[in-house]
Amino acid sequence: MLKLTLNSQTNMNKLILFLFVFLLLLASCKTEKITDIQPNTVLPSPQQLAYQKMEMVGFIHFTVNTYTDKEWGYGDESPEIFNPTKLDAEQWVLTAKAGGMKELILTAKHHDGFCLWPSKFTEHSVKNSPYKNGEGDVVKEFVDACHKHGLKVGLYLSPWDRNHAEYGTPEYITYYRNQLKELLTNYGEINEIWFDGANGGDGFYGGANEERKIDRETYYDWKNTFALVKELQPNILIFSDAGPNIRWVGNEHGHAGQTFWSTINADKLTIGGSMSDYLNIGESNGNAWLIGQCDVSIRPGWFYHETQDSLVKSPKELVDIYYKSVGRNGVLLVNLPPNKEGLLYDTDINNLKGFKQIIDHTFETNLIKEASINASNYRLDDDYFSPNNLLDENPNTYWATDDNMVSAELVIETEKPVTFNRLMLQEPIKFGQRIQGFEILANINNEWKTIAKETTIGYKRLLQTEKITTNQIKLKIMKTNNVPALSSFEVYYAKEE
């Protein structure tokens, strides 16, 4: 009897152990099943992801040009003309912040070579101006104001210098790097450094008054200059025609391409010599991830000119640019030039505020947040990849298909018809940019009608449509370079402002 009891107890223990192991295996299988989709080969860095999410940044163009009424100074300007009697960097920063910008960039030195900080390597500097009796440092005031009000900081140091006597020689590269060291070591954290492609031409050059040409592919030794920048500020992002983190989009209208890839072939790019059309599109199988920065000035010029006070872009014009930049997977950069007093002009301030109000009102209410949604396929039939993730307004969740899918359909249905004229789609770009072709249809009078047909999506795609009323919207993804995936699908109505 005792023996039987012991055996029964032993068997029970074995059964419990078996069940425990079985449950562990089930849990293990479940955990193994819920794995994220396979990422593309080329991906954004964490810093690039954070930059893209800012969506809007600003530029402050301010130097001796503001006083000579020029766009490009010749380099022979006297520091004596620089005297902004009411300069208020906090006004610049607060205006940018109110306009939706998360970062502001300052022209620490433009092509004229005049430095807005007291550089010890040149006399062509604010230290020899009447501003604060030669004790001023505009860069410091700017950086401090940005940090005080929570904006990230960018600085622009023109590679071309029409004032410096040694421009075009190897000695100038030493000078240029010395100034980079000043800017990137004396002002705390700098988030972006901005290089453009204006390289060489006629200038003062210390009194030579001549034209100087350089080999833009080799002269600056950009590889080592970039390495210096990263050594001084490891988390900084570098902008130029060729990246390596952020790229120009080939125009100064603020427009990304109708098709726009964050991926591009870096081997085809040269700072100051890249093809504008290529920069404006990129390519699906590019070997580098370079965020597209869409730069535009709120005025016709980049520096303040009194004659342009009536030509400031209207809120509606800025909204249109927003759709063609942020709405096409880019980051919008808007330039705000201070006047001779060192203040932003009232019209510039008010128009930027008006723009922000329109954007805020337009994207205030997602009309399909409570809708039902069905997909032709979702990965492993697991809720982790459910199409419902598109409606939860959480950028970290997403819908994706099984591995063997290269196309898919979604149908969104609302309980009552909704009226809309704006659509927003987003990809989970931490896994890469995938979608190459899609179409959106609406069920109107029991007939599916195409209301939009485009190519790329990326971080964000905003679509403007005619006024449509329906309770069914269909998304057809027709072509991808990997498993289709989306993180958001939202619908809005923009009122006439």
Summary of the structure (lengths in Angstrom):
residues: 497
radius of gyration: 27.6
end to end distance: 91.0
largest distance: 114.0
contacts: 1682
relative contact order: 0.12
helix: 31%
strand: 25%
